Amino acid sequence: MSPYALLDSEEVLRGLLAGLDVGILLAEHNGAVCFINDAMRQLFEVPAGRPVATLADIGGINLKLAIIRGLIDAGFSDAVSRRQTGTLTLERWFDLPSSRRCIELRTSLIERPRALPLRLVLARDVTDLRRLGGEAGRAFPALITRDAQMREVLRQLAQVAPTDAYVLLQGESGTGKNLLVRQLHQLSRRAARPLVEVNCAAIPSELLESEFFGHVRGAFTGAHADRQGRFAVADRGTLFLDEVGEVPLHLQAKFLKAVQEQRFEPVGSNKTLTVDVRIVSASNRNLKDAVEARQFRADLYYRLSVIALHIPPLRSRKADIPLLIDHFLQDLLNRGYPRATVSPEALRLLLDYPWPGNVRELQNAMEHAVICAVDGVVLPESLPQDIRDFPARMVPTPARPAATATASQWRGQILFALRQCNGNKAAAAKMLGIDRVTLWRRMRKLGLQ
């Protein structure tokens, strides 16, 4: 008998699938489960005798919702009505009875003659792999954004990274400049060499020259031994000068020579050292204004800013706030904090607040909120005082019509609300302060149906 004919036997096929150590599940178009093997049951800790009826309830886990979210993230914005093509691979963290586990899901549709397709779901546990990778990658986390301005910054960053061009990042404190510098270094040909960071504002001005260029023994009181400066330590790597606008004027001439010629003399030495260093600078001041005010040398500014990138503040990219809230809540959960959700009232305060401290302030605010949550819910009173008091300090202005919110902002807020409400549109509409019909129309307009 042909081996292909054997597979026509349902008993043989079921036995084959049941014996594999990969979790396997088959479901009808409506989500009704028609086959689940033992490996899938063990993965999601479903007792052997308990029936599994639908994708929406596998050991208390809603796999149907996880797959829909994965399809939306993969570009199937109308995932509910549009048929999937190809194979979708996604990873999700699930709270199982024994522990929190990261499961990799691979799903595709199996076409059938004269019948709707079956959904095939393959699953494996990748928790240990992801935790190991998380520890290794914690120093260089990815920047989270869907904002068009930030995506353009990331595009330019990726374009310039393979070159040795000097880059100047300007933006308010807390916008993620340090994170972008680390990503740039990781994408460069110098990634295997050191990334040396210097906060120019944190070093006393009288010590800056020694900090940058090093010194020899006896160069000044207390110089008991030769010491390498940051330029020498960063040789063949990247030197990141944070708050470069704080370098005093009297030092900027020698600094320019080191930046431009890659040559310098340590303090107290007449020996010239040569290095190969890429300079990346950052400042929360507008250095061009500082040049015009004669507080910063023009020649140094133009040398540092071969590629100048402006990092927009968080208040101008509101669409990222729901994404970041979601990320910080998940990060806190992974660090051992209790699970928390955000109430509609608290979310409105978070979206309306101008975030003078930007992403860093939002991160700290979410840690405060989770600690002060009431029964796992972040309420307005769970938020820091500055955020709670902000509406009272606002100068009354005419209300901005909701229609002026950008599509990107609405998409982010709707997806966040649906995640918080486990896909319940009525609850999501209430969280967003709109009725269900308005939510449905906006989802259809944005391709989220």
QUINOR-V639020 format. One record per residue. RES is the residue in three letters. PHI is phi in whole degrees, 0 to 359 (* if undefined). PSI is psi as a letter, one per 40 degrees, with the letter a starting at -180 (* if undefined). OMEGA is omega in radians with two decimals (* if undefined). Layout:
BEGIN
((RES | PHI | PSI | OMEGA) (RES | PHI | PSI | OMEGA))
END
This chain:
BEGIN
((MET | * | h | 3.12) (SER | 296 | i | 3.09) (PRO | 299 | d | 3.11) (TYR | 290 | d | 3.10) (ALA | 294 | d | 3.11) (LEU | 302 | d | -3.09) (LEU | 289 | e | 3.06) (ASP | 287 | e | 3.11) (SER | 279 | h | -3.10) (GLU | 297 | d | -3.12) (GLU | 294 | d | -3.14) (VAL | 294 | d | -3.12) (LEU | 296 | d | 3.11) (ARG | 298 | d | 3.13) (GLY | 295 | d | 3.12) (LEU | 296 | d | -3.11) (LEU | 293 | d | -3.10) (ALA | 292 | d | -3.08) (GLY | 277 | e | -3.13) (LEU | 283 | i | -3.13) (ASP | 268 | e | 3.03) (VAL | 262 | h | 3.10) (GLY | 295 | h | -3.11) (ILE | 230 | h | 3.13) (LEU | 215 | i | 3.04) (LEU | 238 | h | -3.12) (ALA | 224 | i | 3.06) (GLU | 289 | i | -3.11) (HIS | 301 | d | -3.12) (ASN | 275 | e | 3.12) (GLY | 95 | e | 3.13) (ALA | 291 | h | -3.10) (VAL | 281 | h | 3.12) (CYS | 251 | e | 3.05) (PHE | 201 | h | 3.02) (ILE | 215 | h | -3.11) (ASN | 270 | i | -3.08) (ASP | 297 | d | -3.13) (ALA | 297 | d | 3.11) (MET | 293 | d | 3.10) (ARG | 299 | d | -3.14) (GLN | 294 | d | -3.12) (LEU | 299 | d | -3.12) (PHE | 261 | e | 3.02) (GLU | 57 | f | 3.07) (VAL | 268 | h | -3.14) (PRO | 304 | i | -3.02) (ALA | 303 | d | -3.06) (GLY | 273 | e | -3.06) (ARG | 277 | h | 3.11) (PRO | 290 | i | 3.06) (VAL | 245 | h | -3.00) (ALA | 269 | d | -3.03) (THR | 222 | i | 3.06) (LEU | 296 | d | -3.09) (ALA | 281 | e | -3.14) (ASP | 210 | g | 3.08) (ILE | 243 | g | -3.07) (GLY | 63 | f | -3.12) (GLY | 85 | e | -3.14) (ILE | 257 | h | 3.10) (ASN | 265 | g | 3.13) (LEU | 290 | d | 3.14) (LYS | 299 | d | 3.14) (LEU | 294 | d | 3.12) (ALA | 299 | d | -3.13) (ILE | 290 | d | 3.12) (ILE | 299 | d | 3.11) (ARG | 298 | d | 3.11) (GLY | 297 | d | 3.10) (LEU | 295 | d | 3.12) (ILE | 298 | d | 3.13) (ASP | 298 | d | -3.10) (ALA | 275 | e | 3.09) (GLY | 110 | e | 3.06) (PHE | 273 | g | -3.01) (SER | 297 | d | 3.06) (ASP | 255 | f | -2.97) (ALA | 297 | d | -3.09) (VAL | 289 | d | -3.05) (SER | 254 | d | -3.07) (ARG | 267 | h | -3.09) (ARG | 287 | h | 3.12) (GLN | 291 | i | 3.00) (THR | 238 | i | 3.13) (GLY | 74 | a | -3.11) (THR | 250 | h | 3.09) (LEU | 259 | h | 3.05) (THR | 244 | h | 3.13) (LEU | 214 | i | 3.07) (GLU | 236 | h | 3.11) (ARG | 220 | i | 3.03) (TRP | 270 | h | -3.13) (PHE | 238 | i | 3.06) (ASP | 271 | h | 3.14) (LEU | 265 | i | -3.09) (PRO | 306 | d | -3.07) (SER | 272 | d | -3.06) (SER | 189 | i | 3.06) (ARG | 267 | h | -3.03) (ARG | 233 | i | 3.06) (CYS | 260 | h | -3.08) (ILE | 246 | h | 3.01) (GLU | 271 | h | 3.14) (LEU | 245 | h | 3.01) (ARG | 237 | h | -3.06) (THR | 224 | i | 3.12) (SER | 208 | i | 3.12) (LEU | 256 | h | 3.09) (ILE | 254 | h | -3.11) (GLU | 290 | i | 3.11) (ARG | 227 | i | 3.09) (PRO | 292 | h | 3.06) (ARG | 59 | f | 3.11) (ALA | 204 | i | 3.09) (LEU | 293 | i | -3.08) (PRO | 292 | i | 3.01) (LEU | 268 | i | 3.03) (ARG | 262 | h | 3.07) (LEU | 260 | h | 3.10) (VAL | 234 | h | 3.03) (LEU | 251 | i | -3.07) (ALA | 221 | i | 3.02) (ARG | 213 | i | -3.11) (ASP | 274 | h | 3.13) (VAL | 239 | f | -3.07) (THR | 301 | d | -3.09) (ASP | 298 | d | 3.14) (LEU | 296 | d | -3.11) (ARG | 290 | d | 3.11) (ARG | 293 | d | 3.09) (LEU | 295 | d | 3.11) (GLY | 295 | d | 3.12) (GLY | 295 | d | 3.11) (GLU | 294 | d | -3.11) (ALA | 290 | d | -3.06) (GLY | 262 | e | -3.06) (ARG | 297 | d | -3.14) (ALA | 288 | d | -3.09) (PHE | 229 | g | 3.13) (PRO | 290 | i | -3.13) (ALA | 283 | i | 3.09) (LEU | 278 | h | -3.05) (ILE | 262 | h | 3.13) (THR | 196 | i | 2.89) (ARG | 232 | e | -3.10) (ASP | 287 | h | -3.08) (ALA | 296 | d | -3.14) (GLN | 295 | d | -3.12) (MET | 292 | d | 3.11) (ARG | 295 | d | 3.09) (GLU | 292 | d | 3.07) (VAL | 299 | d | -3.14) (LEU | 296 | d | 3.11) (ARG | 296 | d | 3.14) (GLN | 294 | d | 3.13) (LEU | 298 | d | 3.13) (ALA | 295 | d | -3.13) (GLN | 289 | d | -3.07) (VAL | 272 | d | -3.03) (ALA | 305 | d | -3.09) (PRO | 291 | e | -3.14) (THR | 270 | i | 3.06) (ASP | 255 | e | -3.11) (ALA | 298 | i | 3.07) (TYR | 287 | i | -3.07) (VAL | 235 | h | 3.05) (LEU | 242 | h | 3.09) (LEU | 256 | h | 3.12) (GLN | 236 | h | -3.13) (GLY | 170 | i | -3.10) (GLU | 295 | i | 3.09) (SER | 298 | h | 3.09) (GLY | 89 | e | -3.12) (THR | 274 | e | 3.09) (GLY | 105 | f | -3.13) (LYS | 297 | d | 3.13) (ASN | 299 | d | 3.13) (LEU | 296 | d | 3.13) (LEU | 293 | d | 3.10) (VAL | 298 | d | -3.14) (ARG | 294 | d | 3.09) (GLN | 294 | d | 3.12) (LEU | 300 | d | 3.13) (HIS | 297 | d | -3.12) (GLN | 295 | d | -3.13) (LEU | 272 | e | -3.06) (SER | 271 | i | 3.09) (ARG | 286 | e | 3.14) (ARG | 262 | e | -3.01) (ALA | 302 | d | -3.13) (ALA | 280 | e | -3.14) (ARG | 259 | i | -3.01) (PRO | 291 | i | 2.86) (LEU | 253 | h | -3.06) (VAL | 255 | h | -3.09) (GLU | 254 | h | 3.09) (VAL | 230 | h | 3.03) (ASN | 269 | h | -3.04) (CYS | 296 | d | -3.12) (ALA | 280 | e | -3.04) (ALA | 265 | e | -3.08) (ILE | 252 | h | 3.09) (PRO | 306 | i | -3.03) (SER | 302 | d | -3.11) (GLU | 287 | e | -3.14) (LEU | 256 | e | -3.05) (LEU | 298 | d | -3.10) (GLU | 300 | d | 3.11) (SER | 294 | d | -3.13) (GLU | 295 | d | -3.13) (PHE | 285 | d | -2.93) (PHE | 251 | e | -3.11) (GLY | 79 | i | 3.11) (HIS | 209 | i | 3.07) (VAL | 255 | i | -3.13) (ARG | 301 | h | 3.10) (GLY | 83 | e | -3.11) (ALA | 295 | d | 3.11) (PHE | 201 | i | -3.12) (THR | 301 | h | -3.13) (GLY | 97 | e | 3.11) (ALA | 275 | g | -3.04) (HIS | 276 | e | -3.13) (ALA | 205 | i | 3.04) (ASP | 296 | i | 3.14) (ARG | 218 | h | 3.08) (GLN | 286 | i | 3.03) (GLY | 270 | i | -3.08) (ARG | 294 | d | 3.10) (PHE | 299 | d | -3.12) (ALA | 291 | d | -3.14) (VAL | 297 | d | -3.09) (ALA | 274 | e | -3.09) (ASP | 308 | h | -3.10) (ARG | 68 | e | 3.09) (GLY | 240 | a | -3.10) (THR | 240 | h | 3.06) (LEU | 251 | h | -3.12) (PHE | 258 | h | -3.13) (LEU | 258 | g | 3.13) (ASP | 280 | i | -3.08) (GLU | 53 | f | -3.10) (VAL | 295 | d | 3.11) (GLY | 295 | e | -3.14) (GLU | 270 | e | 3.07) (VAL | 294 | h | -3.07) (PRO | 295 | i | -3.09) (LEU | 304 | d | -3.06) (HIS | 294 | e | -3.14) (LEU | 262 | e | -3.00) (GLN | 293 | d | 3.12) (ALA | 295 | d | 3.10) (LYS | 294 | d | 3.12) (PHE | 297 | d | 3.13) (LEU | 300 | d | -3.14) (LYS | 298 | d | 3.14) (ALA | 294 | d | -3.13) (VAL | 292 | d | -3.02) (GLN | 278 | d | -3.04) (GLU | 258 | e | -3.11) (GLN | 60 | f | 3.11) (ARG | 225 | i | 3.14) (PHE | 197 | i | 3.05) (GLU | 244 | h | 3.03) (PRO | 299 | i | 3.13) (VAL | 300 | h | 3.12) (GLY | 85 | e | -3.11) (SER | 236 | i | 3.03) (ASN | 253 | e | 3.13) (LYS | 267 | h | -3.13) (THR | 273 | h | 3.08) (LEU | 255 | i | 3.11) (THR | 244 | h | -3.13) (VAL | 228 | i | 3.03) (ASP | 237 | g | -3.01) (VAL | 230 | h | 2.97) (ARG | 266 | h | -3.10) (ILE | 259 | h | 2.98) (VAL | 238 | h | -3.07) (SER | 241 | i | 3.07) (ALA | 214 | i | 3.11) (SER | 204 | i | 3.03) (ASN | 269 | e | 3.04) (ARG | 260 | i | 3.00) (ASN | 279 | h | -3.04) (LEU | 292 | d | 3.09) (LYS | 294 | d | 3.06) (ASP | 296 | d | 3.12) (ALA | 295 | d | 3.08) (VAL | 296 | d | -3.13) (GLU | 295 | d | 3.11) (ALA | 274 | e | 3.14) (ARG | 59 | f | 3.07) (GLN | 257 | e | -3.14) (PHE | 211 | h | -3.09) (ARG | 294 | h | -3.13) (ALA | 296 | d | -3.10) (ASP | 295 | d | 3.10) (LEU | 290 | d | 3.13) (TYR | 301 | d | -3.09) (TYR | 292 | d | 3.10) (ARG | 287 | d | -3.12) (LEU | 284 | d | -2.99) (SER | 255 | f | 3.04) (VAL | 303 | d | 2.99) (ILE | 240 | h | -3.14) (ALA | 249 | h | -3.13) (LEU | 239 | h | 3.09) (HIS | 258 | h | 3.14) (ILE | 265 | h | -3.09) (PRO | 291 | i | 3.10) (PRO | 288 | i | -3.09) (LEU | 297 | d | -3.10) (ARG | 295 | e | 3.13) (SER | 265 | e | 3.08) (ARG | 227 | g | -3.08) (LYS | 300 | d | -3.12) (ALA | 298 | d | -3.14) (ASP | 279 | e | -3.05) (ILE | 298 | d | 3.10) (PRO | 301 | d | 3.10) (LEU | 301 | d | -3.09) (LEU | 291 | d | 3.09) (ILE | 301 | d | 3.11) (ASP | 303 | d | -3.11) (HIS | 297 | d | -3.09) (PHE | 291 | d | 3.08) (LEU | 297 | d | 3.13) (GLN | 294 | d | 3.13) (ASP | 297 | d | 3.12) (LEU | 295 | d | 3.11) (LEU | 297 | d | 3.11) (ASN | 296 | d | 3.14) (ARG | 273 | e | 3.06) (GLY | 103 | e | 3.07) (TYR | 285 | i | 3.13) (PRO | 291 | i | 3.08) (ARG | 293 | i | 3.14) (ALA | 215 | i | 3.00) (THR | 241 | i | -3.07) (VAL | 255 | h | 3.13) (SER | 289 | i | 3.12) (PRO | 304 | d | -3.11) (GLU | 294 | d | 3.12) (ALA | 292 | d | 3.13) (LEU | 298 | d | 3.14) (ARG | 297 | d | 3.10) (LEU | 297 | d | -3.13) (LEU | 294 | d | -3.14) (LEU | 285 | d | -3.10) (ASP | 276 | d | -3.07) (TYR | 291 | i | -3.05) (PRO | 279 | e | 3.06) (TRP | 51 | g | 3.09) (PRO | 298 | d | 3.09) (GLY | 267 | e | 3.04) (ASN | 60 | a | -3.00) (VAL | 298 | d | 3.13) (ARG | 298 | d | 3.12) (GLU | 292 | d | 3.11) (LEU | 298 | d | 3.12) (GLN | 300 | d | 3.13) (ASN | 293 | d | 3.14) (ALA | 296 | d | -3.14) (MET | 290 | d | 3.07) (GLU | 296 | d | 3.09) (HIS | 301 | d | -3.08) (ALA | 296 | d | -3.13) (VAL | 293 | d | 3.11) (ILE | 297 | d | -3.07) (CYS | 262 | e | -3.14) (ALA | 297 | i | 3.14) (VAL | 252 | h | -3.12) (ASP | 53 | f | 3.07) (GLY | 79 | e | 3.14) (VAL | 239 | h | 3.08) (VAL | 279 | h | 3.12) (LEU | 260 | i | 3.09) (PRO | 308 | d | -3.13) (GLU | 288 | e | 3.08) (SER | 279 | e | -3.05) (LEU | 277 | i | 3.09) (PRO | 301 | i | -3.05) (GLN | 303 | d | -3.10) (ASP | 301 | d | -3.13) (ILE | 287 | d | 3.13) (ARG | 295 | d | -3.07) (ASP | 276 | e | -3.02) (PHE | 302 | d | -3.12) (PRO | 303 | d | -3.13) (ALA | 290 | d | -3.12) (ARG | 271 | e | -3.08) (MET | 291 | h | 3.01) (VAL | 281 | h | -3.10) (PRO | 303 | h | 3.08) (THR | 225 | i | 3.10) (PRO | 302 | h | -3.11) (ALA | 297 | h | 3.12) (ARG | 279 | h | 3.13) (PRO | 302 | i | -3.12) (ALA | 299 | d | -3.10) (ALA | 295 | e | -3.11) (THR | 279 | e | 3.05) (ALA | 296 | i | -3.10) (THR | 287 | i | 3.11) (ALA | 300 | d | 3.13) (SER | 298 | d | 3.13) (GLN | 294 | d | 3.14) (TRP | 297 | d | 3.14) (ARG | 301 | d | -3.14) (GLY | 297 | d | -3.11) (GLN | 291 | d | 3.14) (ILE | 293 | d | 3.13) (LEU | 298 | d | 3.11) (PHE | 297 | d | -3.12) (ALA | 296 | d | 3.12) (LEU | 296 | d | 3.10) (ARG | 295 | d | -3.12) (GLN | 295 | d | -3.06) (CYS | 257 | e | 3.10) (ASN | 54 | f | 3.08) (GLY | 85 | e | -3.14) (ASN | 284 | h | -3.04) (LYS | 291 | d | 3.14) (ALA | 296 | d | 3.13) (ALA | 292 | d | 3.13) (ALA | 295 | d | 3.10) (ALA | 299 | d | 3.12) (LYS | 297 | d | 3.13) (MET | 298 | d | -3.10) (LEU | 275 | e | 3.12) (GLY | 77 | f | 3.11) (ILE | 229 | i | 3.11) (ASP | 276 | i | -3.02) (ARG | 294 | d | -3.14) (VAL | 295 | d | 3.10) (THR | 298 | d | 3.10) (LEU | 299 | d | -3.12) (TRP | 299 | d | 3.14) (ARG | 296 | d | -3.13) (ARG | 291 | d | 3.10) (MET | 297 | d | 3.12) (ARG | 294 | d | 3.14) (LYS | 296 | d | -3.11) (LEU | 271 | e | 3.14) (GLY | 75 | f | -3.11) (LEU | 261 | e | 3.14) (GLN | 282 | * | *))
END
